[in-house]
C-alpha cells in the first residue's frame, strides 16, 4: 500500500512538473521570439531612417566621412552600425575599427541585402565575441546600389532576461513541486488510507478474525468497496460460526459414536479415525492417521474391502469377523467418494459392532431350542404315560396311581416352566409395574425360610440366619420370589448335612447387602459368566431331579436390576457358592433414570 501511495504522489508530481517545465520552455521561447520580433521591428525602422538620411543628403557619397557618420548615428540610436560596399568591404563600423574587420561578403544577411532584400540573422559575432541580431538592407542612391547598411544589437539582454525568467521558473517549479507533493500526499492519503484499512481488514479475515469492520462514510467507489468488505465479513463470520457449530456437532457425534468411522484418501492413506475405531480394532486414532491402511493393525479383511472399493469404485456392505484385539463381528460399509469426473477422492469406512447382536441371535436360537426341549420333556412324559394307561394299565391300581403321580409331577413342572417364562418375559419387557411399599426385610426373609423349612429339613440341610433390622422400599412379592429362588437354588445343589447361610446387613447409607451362601457342589469358573442366562444349568441332571426350570436365577437378576440393584456370584467347586445382592434402600425407578 505504501508503494501505491508513493507512486500516486510521484505520478502527480511528475505530471505537474513536466507540465510546468514544458510551459516554462514554451513561455521562454515565446518571450524570446517576442523580444527578437520587437528588436527586429526597431532595427527595421532605424535602418529605414538611416537609408532615407543617406539617400537625401548629398554630403554622404558612401565614400568619405562614413566613420564619423556611423559613430554619431550609432551613439544616437544605441545600435551598432556597419556600412559595407558591394564588394563586401567594411567602409565604416560604429563600434569597431574597420581596418581590422574582414570582408563581409560571405555573411548571410549581407548576401540577402546585396540581392535587394532585407536580410536578418542571429549568430555569434567573431568581431565582438557575442551573439548578435543582424539586420541588413540594401542602400540605393539614384537607383544605384551603393552597398549595404547593417544594424546589429547584442542578444545578451535577451539571454539575461531568459536566464532570469528560468531562475524564477525554477523557483516557481520548486514551490509548485512542494505544493504538489503536499496536495498529492493529502489526496493519495484520502485514497490510500481507506484502502490500507481495507487491506488490514482483509488480512485479519484471512487469519479468521472477523471482528473488525470498516467505518467509511463515503459514497464513491472506495465507500462501496468498504461496505462490500463489511457485508462479506458479516457473511463470512456467520458462515464460519455455522461451520464451527456444525463441526462441533459432527465432532461430538463422531467422537461419541459406538460405530467406527475411518476416512481414507485416494492413495490409501488414513486421514481421519474416530475414537470408537481404537476400541474396535485395537489401534489408537493418532497411530492410524497418516498411515497406509495396510500398515496399521492386523485387520486384513478391512484392508481388502478398502482396496476393492478403490479399485472397483463400488460401495461394499458386508459382515466380517476380526480377531484382534478380541474376537468381534462387524457390519462393514465401505463407500468410495467420487469427484465430478468420477475419480475417487476419498473412501469412507463405517464399522458397526454387531457382536452382541450375533450373541443375542445365538441366545435366541438356543432359547427356542431350550424352550422346545423343556416343554417337550414333560409333555412327552404326560403323553406317554397317558397312552399307557389308555392301553389297559388303567385297571391296575398300583400302576395307575404311579403313572398319575408322574403325570401330576410333570404337569406341575410344565406349569412352573410356563409361569417362570411368563414372569421373565414381563420383567424383561418392563410390562410389570412394581408395587413399592415399606418392606421389613428381616421379617420377609424369616417368613420365607419358615415356609421352605419342611423342604430344607427333608434334604437334611441346616440353614442359618444373620439378619439385621433393615427396611427398604420395594415390591414385597418380588423380593420374596428372589429369596425363594436363591434358597431353592442352595437346596438343589447342596448335599445332605450341608448348610445354607442367609445374611442381611447395611452396606452403606443408601444400600443394603443380602448374601445367600451354601456349602454345595459349587460352580466351575467357566460357568460363572453364564450362570444368570436362561435355561443355563451347571448340573442339568440335578436340576431336573429337583424340578428346576433353569429360569430361577435369570428371574432373580431381572427383579434385582428392576429395583436398581445388582447381583453377583462367587464360587469354588466343591466348596460352595455365595450370591451377593446390593439393593437400594429407597425406591429406584429405572424408567425415570
KEVEX-58169 format. One line per 2 residues: for each residue x, y, z of C-alpha. Coordinates in nm, 4 decimals. Example, Ala and Ser with C-alpha at 12.3 -4.5 7.8 and 13.67 -1.06 7.14 Angstrom:
BEGIN
1.2300:-0.4500:0.7800; 1.3670:-0.1060:0.7140;
% end
This chain:
BEGIN
0.0000:0.0000:0.0000; 0.2938:0.2323:0.0715;
0.4149:0.1748:-0.2830; 0.0784:0.2791:-0.4280;
0.0806:0.5908:-0.2128; 0.4327:0.6822:-0.3225;
0.3608:0.6003:-0.6858; 0.0495:0.8184:-0.6874;
0.2415:1.1068:-0.5275; 0.5271:1.0620:-0.7745;
0.2888:1.0460:-1.0704; 0.1038:1.3611:-0.9645;
0.4324:1.5441:-0.9029; 0.5819:1.4205:-1.2304;
0.2780:1.5215:-1.4350; 0.2613:1.8688:-1.2822;
0.6413:1.9086:-1.3045; 0.6532:1.8052:-1.6713;
0.3610:2.0332:-1.7461; 0.5307:2.3252:-1.5676;
0.8612:2.2514:-1.7436; 0.7069:2.2467:-2.0884;
0.5063:2.5542:-2.0020; 0.8273:2.7325:-1.8935;
1.0071:2.6293:-2.2106; 0.7156:2.7469:-2.4202;
0.6920:3.0779:-2.2334; 1.0676:3.1385:-2.2573;
1.0592:3.0598:-2.6278; 0.7607:3.2884:-2.6693;
0.9286:3.5697:-2.4749; 1.2456:3.5294:-2.6780;
1.0554:3.5457:-3.0054; 0.8537:3.8449:-2.8914;
1.1716:4.0226:-2.7814; 1.3521:3.9379:-3.1020;
1.0500:4.0473:-3.3071; 1.0489:4.3767:-3.1209;
1.4205:4.4238:-3.1831; 1.3785:4.3371:-3.5482;
1.0974:4.5893:-3.5757; 1.3107:4.8511:-3.4072;
1.6110:4.7756:-3.6288; 1.3914:4.7759:-3.9384;
1.2574:5.1211:-3.8502; 1.6053:5.2500:-3.7752;
1.7545:5.1097:-4.0932; 1.4782:5.2697:-4.2975;
1.5521:5.6000:-4.1277; 1.9255:5.5741:-4.1972;
1.8830:5.4776:-4.5617; 1.6499:5.7710:-4.6064;
1.9023:6.0063:-4.4496; 2.1860:5.8780:-4.6703;
1.9719:5.8966:-4.9834; 1.8517:6.2524:-4.9227;
2.1749:6.4204:-4.8203; 2.4378:6.4773:-5.0876;
2.7145:6.5056:-4.8376; 2.7154:6.1258:-4.7901;
2.8529:5.9790:-5.1139; 2.9234:5.6411:-4.9390;
3.2982:5.7042:-4.9702; 3.4041:5.9785:-4.7307;
3.3017:6.0832:-4.3773; 3.1371:5.7472:-4.3145;
3.3271:5.6670:-3.9956; 3.2107:5.9807:-3.8236;
2.8582:5.9315:-3.9532; 2.8383:5.5739:-3.8298;
2.9725:5.6550:-3.4856; 2.7471:5.9570:-3.4315;
2.4375:5.7817:-3.5520; 2.5230:5.4594:-3.3657;
2.5532:5.6500:-3.0408; 2.2258:5.8294:-3.1056;
2.0260:5.5107:-3.1588; 2.2393:5.2855:-2.9321;
2.2893:5.0409:-3.2136; 2.5932:4.9057:-3.3891;
2.6025:5.0350:-3.7494; 2.8176:4.8783:-4.0194;
2.8439:5.0136:-4.3762; 2.9567:4.7629:-4.6411;
3.0165:4.8226:-5.0126; 2.9065:4.5896:-5.2868;
3.2369:4.4033:-5.2668; 3.1794:4.3109:-4.9038;
3.4386:4.5542:-4.7756; 3.3566:4.7262:-4.4481;
3.3573:5.1008:-4.5057; 3.2658:5.2012:-4.1504;
3.1601:5.0494:-3.8152; 3.0276:5.2398:-3.5180;
3.1891:5.0145:-3.2592; 3.4923:4.8554:-3.4227;
3.7907:4.9549:-3.6381; 3.7016:4.8829:-3.9987;
4.0616:4.8088:-4.0867; 4.0607:4.5128:-3.8550;
3.7421:4.3731:-3.9935; 3.7422:4.1025:-4.2590;
3.5424:4.1027:-4.5776; 3.1699:4.0509:-4.5088;
3.0637:3.9345:-4.8490; 3.0028:3.5836:-4.7152;
2.7787:3.6978:-4.4319; 2.4241:3.5597:-4.4888;
2.2457:3.8848:-4.4090; 2.4842:4.0796:-4.6390;
2.4275:3.8395:-4.9272; 2.0499:3.8775:-4.8878;
2.0797:4.2571:-4.8743; 2.3018:4.2650:-5.1893;
2.0276:4.0730:-5.3652; 1.7939:4.3642:-5.2978;
1.6126:4.2303:-4.9912; 1.6340:4.2859:-4.6169;
1.8422:4.0148:-4.4543; 1.8350:3.9158:-4.0903;
2.0447:3.6685:-3.8920; 2.1147:3.5735:-3.5348;
2.4640:3.4403:-3.4870; 2.7851:3.4672:-3.2981;
2.9950:3.7720:-3.3812; 3.3616:3.6873:-3.4343;
3.4453:4.0540:-3.4066; 3.2741:4.1254:-3.0736;
3.2664:3.7691:-2.9399; 2.8937:3.7745:-2.8502;
2.5622:3.6628:-3.0046; 2.4147:3.9394:-3.2167;
2.0912:4.0111:-3.4023; 2.1804:4.1421:-3.7507;
1.9503:4.3298:-3.9914; 2.0975:4.4280:-4.3289;
1.9316:4.6403:-4.6007; 2.0476:4.7437:-4.9494;
2.1383:5.1134:-4.9833; 2.0369:5.2858:-5.3074;
2.1004:5.6278:-5.4451; 1.9548:5.7357:-5.7743;
1.8524:5.3746:-5.8179; 2.2112:5.2676:-5.7957;
2.3160:5.0093:-5.5345; 2.5786:5.1738:-5.3231;
2.6225:4.8940:-5.0724; 2.4672:4.7548:-4.7583;
2.3864:4.9162:-4.4272; 2.3748:4.6672:-4.1379;
2.2454:4.7287:-3.7885; 2.3245:4.4920:-3.5012;
2.2111:4.4571:-3.1437; 2.3636:4.2207:-2.8865;
2.1340:3.9447:-2.7520; 2.2880:3.9286:-2.4077;
1.9928:4.1302:-2.2747; 1.7580:3.8674:-2.4108;
1.9764:3.5947:-2.2644; 1.9821:3.7742:-1.9303;
1.6048:3.8142:-1.9404; 1.5582:3.4453:-2.0308;
1.8069:3.3435:-1.7644; 1.6207:3.5498:-1.5032;
1.2996:3.4002:-1.6240; 1.4438:3.0493:-1.5794;
1.5605:3.1329:-1.2268; 1.2110:3.2488:-1.1456;
1.0655:2.9437:-1.3213; 1.2866:2.7034:-1.1237;
1.1874:2.8780:-0.8012; 0.8232:2.8616:-0.9051;
0.8615:2.4931:-1.0033; 1.0204:2.4204:-0.6671;
0.7293:2.5846:-0.4896; 0.4873:2.4060:-0.7212;
0.6623:2.0740:-0.6517; 0.6366:2.1265:-0.2773;
0.2721:2.2274:-0.3060; 0.2130:1.9347:-0.5414;
0.3762:1.6908:-0.3011; 0.1671:1.8280:-0.0164;
-0.1582:1.8203:-0.2142; -0.0870:1.4832:-0.3746;
0.0065:1.3389:-0.0335; -0.3231:1.4611:0.1087;
-0.5072:1.3350:-0.1966; -0.3339:0.9965:-0.2018;
-0.3859:0.9620:0.1744; -0.7557:1.0155:0.1196;
-0.7471:0.7381:-0.1388; -0.4947:0.5002:0.0163;
-0.5831:0.5230:0.3875; -0.9224:0.3557:0.3356;
-0.7502:0.1046:0.1077; -0.4883:0.0376:0.3784;
-0.7682:-0.0132:0.6299; -0.9475:-0.2416:0.3847;
-0.6244:-0.4351:0.3307; -0.5743:-0.4707:0.7071;
-0.9313:-0.5969:0.7480; -0.8769:-0.8414:0.4599;
-0.5576:-0.9696:0.6282; -0.7473:-1.0252:0.9523;
-1.0214:-1.2066:0.7627; -0.7600:-1.4388:0.6118;
-0.6454:-1.5079:0.9697; -1.0080:-1.5929:1.0655;
-1.0561:-1.2738:1.2642; -1.3966:-1.1400:1.1608;
-1.4450:-0.8891:1.4447; -1.3151:-0.5736:1.2686;
-1.5369:-0.3559:1.0484; -1.4691:-0.0553:0.8239;
-1.6115:0.2849:0.9219; -1.6248:0.4631:0.5857;
-1.8822:0.7362:0.5246; -1.8177:0.7859:0.1573;
-2.0389:0.7440:-0.1459; -1.7624:0.6873:-0.4004;
-1.6188:0.3572:-0.5219; -1.3989:0.3238:-0.2108;
-1.7045:0.3650:0.0109; -1.8860:0.0991:-0.1912;
-1.5827:-0.1285:-0.1598; -1.5721:-0.0727:0.2179;
-1.9395:-0.1570:0.2585; -1.8921:-0.4654:0.0410;
-1.5998:-0.5734:0.2656; -1.8199:-0.5259:0.5757;
-2.1007:-0.7302:0.4207; -1.8509:-1.0002:0.3205;
-1.7021:-1.0051:0.6739; -2.0513:-1.0368:0.8269;
-2.1366:-1.3163:0.5876; -1.8059:-1.4963:0.6482;
-1.8407:-1.4573:1.0250; -2.1907:-1.6054:1.0184;
-2.0824:-1.8820:0.7822; -1.7770:-1.9643:0.9945;
-1.9904:-1.9691:1.3097; -2.2282:-2.2082:1.1366;
-1.9359:-2.4181:1.0136; -1.7757:-2.4255:1.3617;
-2.1083:-2.5195:1.5193; -2.1589:-2.7924:1.2612;
-1.8000:-2.9085:1.3116; -1.8573:-2.9266:1.6875;
-2.1808:-3.1166:1.6355; -2.0162:-3.3502:1.3858;
-1.7117:-3.3917:1.6100; -1.9352:-3.4643:1.9090;
-2.1315:-3.7188:1.7085; -1.8202:-3.8848:1.5663;
-1.6346:-3.8887:1.8985; -1.9294:-4.0384:2.0844;
-2.0378:-4.2872:1.8212; -2.0116:-4.6506:1.9133;
-1.9502:-4.7182:1.5444; -1.6037:-4.6748:1.3989;
-1.5516:-4.4176:1.1206; -1.2379:-4.4121:0.9058;
-1.1718:-4.1716:0.6154; -0.9053:-4.2663:0.3606;
-0.7707:-4.0596:0.0717; -0.7380:-4.1837:-0.2856;
-0.3836:-4.3070:-0.2173; -0.4977:-4.5305:0.0675;
-0.3688:-4.3028:0.3453; -0.5853:-4.2751:0.6574;
-0.6728:-3.9082:0.7188; -0.9377:-3.9460:0.9913;
-1.0467:-4.2006:1.2520; -1.2837:-4.1540:1.5445;
-1.2187:-4.2885:1.8994; -1.4509:-4.5881:1.8510;
-1.2031:-4.7306:1.5977; -0.9472:-4.7843:1.8757;
-1.1919:-4.9964:2.0729; -1.2957:-5.1920:1.7637;
-0.9585:-5.2752:1.6077; -0.7180:-5.2086:1.8960;
-0.5201:-4.9223:1.7356; -0.5433:-4.5598:1.8539;
-0.6703:-4.2916:1.6188; -0.3400:-4.0989:1.6434;
-0.1496:-4.4072:1.5314; -0.3857:-4.4611:1.2392;
-0.3792:-4.1104:1.0922; -0.1135:-4.0636:0.8257;
-0.0532:-4.4376:0.7785; -0.1373:-4.6545:0.4801;
-0.4346:-4.8728:0.5655; -0.2355:-5.1943:0.5097;
0.0334:-5.0818:0.7570; -0.1924:-5.0480:1.0594;
-0.3089:-5.3316:1.2833; -0.3895:-5.6883:1.1904;
-0.7121:-5.6264:1.0015; -0.6511:-5.7736:0.6580;
-1.0233:-5.8200:0.5979; -1.0891:-5.4449:0.6371;
-0.7925:-5.3543:0.4145; -0.9144:-5.5928:0.1448;
-1.2553:-5.4237:0.1437; -1.0919:-5.0790:0.1169;
-0.8718:-5.1936:-0.1716; -1.1728:-5.3407:-0.3514;
-1.3684:-5.0176:-0.3109; -1.0761:-4.8110:-0.4501;
-1.0097:-5.0433:-0.7451; -1.3724:-5.1083:-0.8426;
-1.5183:-4.7709:-0.7386; -1.8102:-4.9531:-0.5768;
-1.9735:-4.9488:-0.2356; -1.9351:-5.2630:-0.0278;
-2.1634:-5.3760:0.2553; -2.0788:-5.6988:0.4308;
-2.0243:-5.8642:0.7672; -1.6716:-5.9532:0.8708;
-1.5091:-6.1183:1.1685; -1.1936:-5.9823:1.3324;
-0.9771:-6.1495:1.5935; -0.7657:-5.8624:1.7275;
-0.7693:-5.7307:1.9983; -1.0687:-5.9578:2.0705;
-1.2981:-6.1602:1.8544; -1.5734:-5.9399:1.7133;
-1.8293:-5.9365:1.4379; -1.8523:-5.6118:1.2417;
-2.1036:-5.4767:0.9939; -1.8723:-5.3037:0.7432;
-1.9817:-5.0324:0.4983; -1.7070:-4.9147:0.2609;
-1.8184:-4.6251:0.0391; -1.5970:-4.4557:-0.2249;
-1.6491:-4.0779:-0.2522; -1.6180:-3.9693:-0.6163;
-1.5482:-3.6255:-0.7608; -1.7349:-3.4641:-1.0517;
-1.5186:-3.6510:-1.3033; -1.5918:-3.9880:-1.1461;
-1.2499:-4.0284:-0.9866; -1.2068:-4.1343:-0.6245;
-1.1346:-3.8561:-0.3753; -1.1818:-4.0478:-0.0519;
-1.3102:-4.3740:0.0880; -1.5412:-4.3774:0.3921;
-1.5383:-4.6848:0.6152; -1.8164:-4.7358:0.8718;
-1.7689:-5.0218:1.1197; -2.0605:-5.1260:1.3420;
-2.0041:-5.3777:1.6193; -2.2707:-5.6498:1.5829;
-2.1069:-5.8921:1.8228; -2.3896:-5.8506:2.0763;
-2.6495:-5.8917:1.8028; -2.4797:-6.2122:1.6919;
-2.4650:-6.3273:2.0513; -2.8345:-6.2414:2.1007;
-2.9224:-6.4284:1.7830; -2.7327:-6.7275:1.9147;
-2.9030:-6.6907:2.2533; -3.2415:-6.6658:2.0839;
-3.1716:-6.9792:1.8859; -3.0548:-7.1570:2.1994;
-3.3546:-7.0213:2.3915; -3.6007:-7.1536:2.1355;
-3.4205:-7.4865:2.1357; -3.4169:-7.4965:2.5180;
-3.7836:-7.3986:2.5497; -3.8757:-7.6591:2.2925;
-3.6728:-7.9182:2.4779; -3.8013:-7.8187:2.8222;
-4.1613:-7.8225:2.7048; -4.1206:-8.1427:2.5093;
-3.9879:-8.3411:2.8080; -4.2922:-8.3107:3.0410;
-4.5365:-8.3247:2.7510; -4.3719:-8.6410:2.6206;
-4.3892:-8.7939:2.9685; -4.7549:-8.6982:3.0152;
-4.8451:-8.8261:2.6700; -4.6501:-9.1493:2.7109;
-4.7974:-9.2424:3.0482; -5.1462:-9.1388:2.9344;
-5.1222:-9.3650:2.6308; -5.0007:-9.6495:2.8515;
-5.2991:-9.6059:3.0811; -5.5333:-9.5996:2.7870;
-5.3795:-9.9179:2.6528; -5.5105:-10.1158:2.9533;
-5.2994:-10.0474:3.2594; -5.5673:-9.8143:3.3955;
-5.7303:-10.1120:3.5690; -5.4128:-10.1842:3.7677;
-5.4500:-9.9761:4.0846; -5.0788:-9.9544:4.1713;
-4.9669:-9.8845:3.8157; -5.2436:-9.6322:3.7620;
-5.1526:-9.4452:4.0815; -4.7818:-9.4404:3.9961;
-4.8472:-9.3161:3.6435; -5.0899:-9.0493:3.7609;
-4.8353:-8.9259:4.0162; -4.5762:-8.8956:3.7372;
-4.8280:-8.7161:3.5151; -4.9135:-8.4805:3.8034;
-4.5448:-8.4130:3.8707; -4.4704:-8.3389:3.5049;
-4.7794:-8.1189:3.4839; -4.6561:-7.9202:3.7846;
-4.3169:-7.8893:3.6205; -4.4785:-7.7718:3.2967;
-4.6865:-7.5194:3.4938; -4.3797:-7.3842:3.6723;
-4.1918:-7.3585:3.3465; -4.4695:-7.1661:3.1765;
-4.5188:-6.9421:3.4826; -4.1458:-6.8661:3.5007;
-4.1342:-6.7919:3.1295; -4.4270:-6.5520:3.1601;
-4.2745:-6.3831:3.4669; -3.9370:-6.3462:3.2975;
-4.0929:-6.2076:2.9808; -4.2912:-5.9498:3.1756;
-3.9873:-5.8400:3.3741; -3.7584:-5.8221:3.0683;
-4.0099:-5.6214:2.8652; -4.0830:-5.3897:3.1624;
-4.4511:-5.4701:3.1355; -4.4961:-5.5441:3.5044;
-4.5418:-5.2447:3.7307; -4.3615:-5.2888:4.0626;
-4.5737:-5.2225:4.3689; -4.3407:-5.0368:4.6024;
-4.4067:-5.0310:4.9761; -4.2178:-5.0320:5.3054;
-4.0758:-5.3812:5.3485; -3.9230:-5.5242:5.6651;
-3.6558:-5.7396:5.5020; -3.5712:-5.9328:5.8186;
-3.9328:-6.0427:5.8659; -3.9662:-6.1219:5.4929;
-3.6573:-6.3449:5.4926; -3.7601:-6.5185:5.8169;
-4.1112:-6.5930:5.6873; -3.9661:-6.7200:5.3582;
-3.7300:-6.9549:5.5412; -4.0160:-7.0742:5.7619;
-4.2240:-7.1547:5.4542; -3.9371:-7.3519:5.2995;
-3.8204:-7.5215:5.6207; -4.0006:-7.8546:5.5501;
-3.8132:-7.8848:5.2174; -3.4871:-7.7866:5.3895;
-3.5328:-8.0470:5.6585; -3.6344:-8.3080:5.4040;
-3.2978:-8.2584:5.2292; -3.1195:-8.2729:5.5695;
-2.9656:-7.9282:5.5279; -2.9011:-7.6765:5.8023;
-2.9932:-7.3081:5.7490; -2.8521:-7.0147:5.9468;
-2.9696:-6.6577:5.9730; -2.7556:-6.3471:6.0316;
-3.0120:-6.0721:5.9901; -3.0064:-5.7041:6.0903;
-3.3155:-5.4894:6.1222; -3.3468:-5.3305:5.7764;
-3.6355:-5.1659:5.5937; -3.6468:-5.0873:5.2218;
-3.8885:-4.9515:4.9632; -3.9548:-5.2411:4.7265;
-4.2077:-5.4814:4.5765; -4.2530:-5.7316:4.8626;
-4.3840:-6.0181:4.6461; -4.0939:-5.9901:4.4024;
-3.8375:-5.9782:4.6820; -3.9952:-6.2882:4.8328;
-3.9647:-6.4575:4.4901; -3.5932:-6.3627:4.4845;
-3.5340:-6.5198:4.8259; -3.7312:-6.8346:4.7353;
-3.5336:-6.8832:4.4137; -3.1954:-6.8285:4.5813;
-3.2727:-7.0600:4.8762; -3.4222:-7.3172:4.6364;
-3.1037:-7.2985:4.4325; -2.8995:-7.3636:4.7501;
-3.1210:-7.6566:4.8445; -3.0930:-7.8091:4.4947;
-2.7135:-7.8007:4.4826; -2.6226:-7.8644:4.8468;
-2.5758:-8.2300:4.9547; -2.7001:-8.3787:5.2821;
-2.5529:-8.2345:5.6022; -2.4640:-7.9201:5.4129;
-2.5696:-7.5728:5.5161; -2.7161:-7.2501:5.3819;
-2.6457:-6.9112:5.5443; -2.8577:-6.6047:5.4812;
-2.7112:-6.2655:5.5807; -2.8716:-5.9212:5.5814;
-2.6884:-5.6028:5.6839; -2.6292:-5.2373:5.5991;
-2.3872:-5.1893:5.3067; -2.3771:-4.8071:5.3272;
-2.6239:-4.5271:5.3965; -2.8080:-4.5829:5.0663;
-2.7737:-4.9568:5.0055; -2.8162:-5.2852:5.1932;
-2.6490:-5.6193:5.1230; -2.8063:-5.9678:5.1142;
-2.5899:-6.2795:5.0972; -2.7075:-6.6367:5.0379;
-2.4153:-6.8747:5.0873; -2.4206:-7.2552:5.0645;
-2.1731:-7.5376:5.1048; -2.2870:-7.7111:4.7888;
-2.1094:-7.8531:4.4871; -2.0013:-7.5103:4.3653;
-1.9897:-7.3646:4.0152; -1.6976:-7.4114:3.7728;
-1.5218:-7.0884:3.6918; -1.6024:-7.1162:3.3204;
-1.9755:-7.1281:3.4013; -1.9823:-6.8189:3.6256;
-2.0344:-6.5652:3.3405; -2.3377:-6.7617:3.2167;
-2.4985:-6.8548:3.5450; -2.7747:-6.5926:3.5061;
-2.8646:-6.6928:3.1498; -3.1995:-6.8512:3.0805;
-3.2048:-7.2337:3.0871; -2.8367:-7.2477:3.1760;
-2.7656:-7.5287:3.4231; -2.4367:-7.6242:3.5789;
-2.5630:-7.9767:3.6593; -2.8550:-8.0496:3.4299;
-2.9417:-8.3891:3.5847; -2.9533:-8.2499:3.9394;
-3.1602:-7.9518:3.8240; -3.4235:-8.1676:3.6571;
-3.4399:-8.4012:3.9566; -3.5111:-8.1018:4.1798;
-3.7792:-7.9780:3.9415; -3.5884:-7.6656:3.8383;
-3.6814:-7.4841:3.5191; -3.3441:-7.3210:3.4552;
-3.5035:-6.9760:3.4767; -3.4801:-6.9037:3.8501;
-3.1502:-6.7115:3.8539; -3.2442:-6.5193:3.5353;
-3.5655:-6.4072:3.7099; -3.3698:-6.3100:4.0225;
-3.1258:-6.0984:3.8196; -3.4030:-5.9103:3.6361;
-3.6017:-5.8439:3.9557; -3.2959:-5.7064:4.1371;
-3.1965:-5.4902:3.8412; -3.5531:-5.3586:3.8012;
-3.5199:-5.2298:4.1593; -3.1880:-5.0602:4.0722;
-2.9720:-5.3196:4.2448; -2.7099:-5.5708:4.1338;
-2.6248:-5.9342:4.1961; -2.3055:-6.1327:4.1536;
-2.1803:-6.4775:4.2487; -1.8596:-6.6155:4.3960;
-1.7973:-6.9894:4.3886; -1.5393:-7.2646:4.4190;
-1.6036:-7.6174:4.3004; -1.6626:-7.8500:4.5985;
-1.6669:-7.5587:4.8439; -1.9969:-7.3902:4.7655;
-2.1349:-7.0666:4.6254; -2.2220:-6.7219:4.7588;
-2.4775:-6.4946:4.5890; -2.4473:-6.1275:4.6910;
-2.7194:-5.8690:4.6309; -2.6587:-5.4922:4.6594;
-3.0024:-5.3333:4.6969; -3.1120:-4.9658:4.7282;
-3.2968:-4.8717:5.0451; -3.5239:-4.6193:4.8726;
-3.7421:-4.6501:4.5675; -3.5385:-4.6553:4.2468;
-3.7390:-4.6030:3.9266; -3.5338:-4.7401:3.6383;
-3.7794:-4.5936:3.3857; -3.7125:-4.2397:3.5088;
-3.3362:-4.2852:3.5367;
% end
